[in-house]
Amino acid sequence: MRRRLLTLLCLAVLGSSFALGESVRQERRDLRHDRIDRRHDRRDLRSDKRDLRSDRRQLRRDVRHGNYRAARRERRDIRRDKRDVRSDRRDLRSDRRDIRHDRRDVFKARH
């Protein structure tokens, strides 16, 4: 009877250690994907800011030359780019928060 209980206890401990190892791997994988996503968001944000600067230059040029229809289109494009920049910044904050929580979870799982 003791032998069976000891065997069951050993199997339970062994099974839980495998589950813990898989959990740590999953957390690390999630952390890696969050970092990749953050890198892509930063690149997208830089691209949007560059586009915004270009649109502002074109707006100034259109107003200076009296092309008000093109200036109106540029203003619409600028508003759209600003919304996109805000969205990218919000996404970056979310990714930063995710990374912080994932790092904390990986650290807890190791110790």
N, C-alpha and C positions, 0 to 999 in steps of 0.2 A: 504494500500500500504506500509506504513512504517512497519507494522507488518510483512509482507512478506519479506521485505528487511532485517529486523532485524533477522528473522528466518533463511534466507539464509546465512547471515553473521555468525550467531552462528554455523550453520552446517559446514560452510567452516573452521572456526577456530577449531571446534571439530575434523573434518576430518584431518586437518593438524597436530594436536597434536598426533593423533593416528599414522599417517605416520612417524612423528618424533620419536615416541617411538619405532616403529618397526625398524627404521634405527639405532637407538642406540643399540638395541638388536642384530641386524645383525653385527654391527661393533664389539661389544664385543665378539660375537661368532667367528668372523674372527680372532680377536686378540688371543683368546684362542687356536684356531687351529694353528696359527702361532707359538705360544709358544710351543705347543706339537711337531710340526715339528722341531723346533729348538732343542728341547731336543733329539729327535731321531737323528738329524744330528750330534750333539755332541757325542752321543754314537757311531755312525758309524765312526766318525773321530778318536775316541780313539781306536776303534777296528782296523782300518786301520793302525794307527801308531804302534800298538802292532804287527800287522802282518809284517809291514815293518822292525821293529827291529828283529823279528824272521828270516825274509828272509836275512837280512844282516849277522846275526850270521851264518846261514847256508852257505851263500856265502863264508865267511871267512874260515869255516870248509872245504868246498869243494875245495877251492883253496889250502889250507894247505895240504890236502890229495892228491892233483893232479887230482881230479875228475872235469875236465874242462867242460864236457858236462853238468853236474849238475849245475856247476857254471854259465854257459850260460843261463840255464833255470831260475836260481835264479835272474840273472840280468834282464831278461825279466819280471819276476814277480815283481821285485823291481820297474822297470819303470811303470808297470801297477798300482802298489800301490801308487806311487808318483802322477800319474795322478788322481787317485781316491781321494787322500788327497787334491789335489788342487781343485778338483770339490766340495768336501765337504766344504772346506773353502769358496769357492765362494758362495755355497748355504747358508752357515751360514751368510755371509755378506748380502745376499739378504733377508734372514729371519729377520735379525736385522733391516734392512731398512724398511721392511714391518711392523714390530712391531712398530717402531718409528712413521711411518705414521698413522697406525691404532690408536695408542694412541692419537695422535694429533687430529684425526677425532672424536674420542669418547669424548675428552675434549671439542672440539668445539661444538659438538651436545648437551652436557649437559649445556653449558653456552650460 
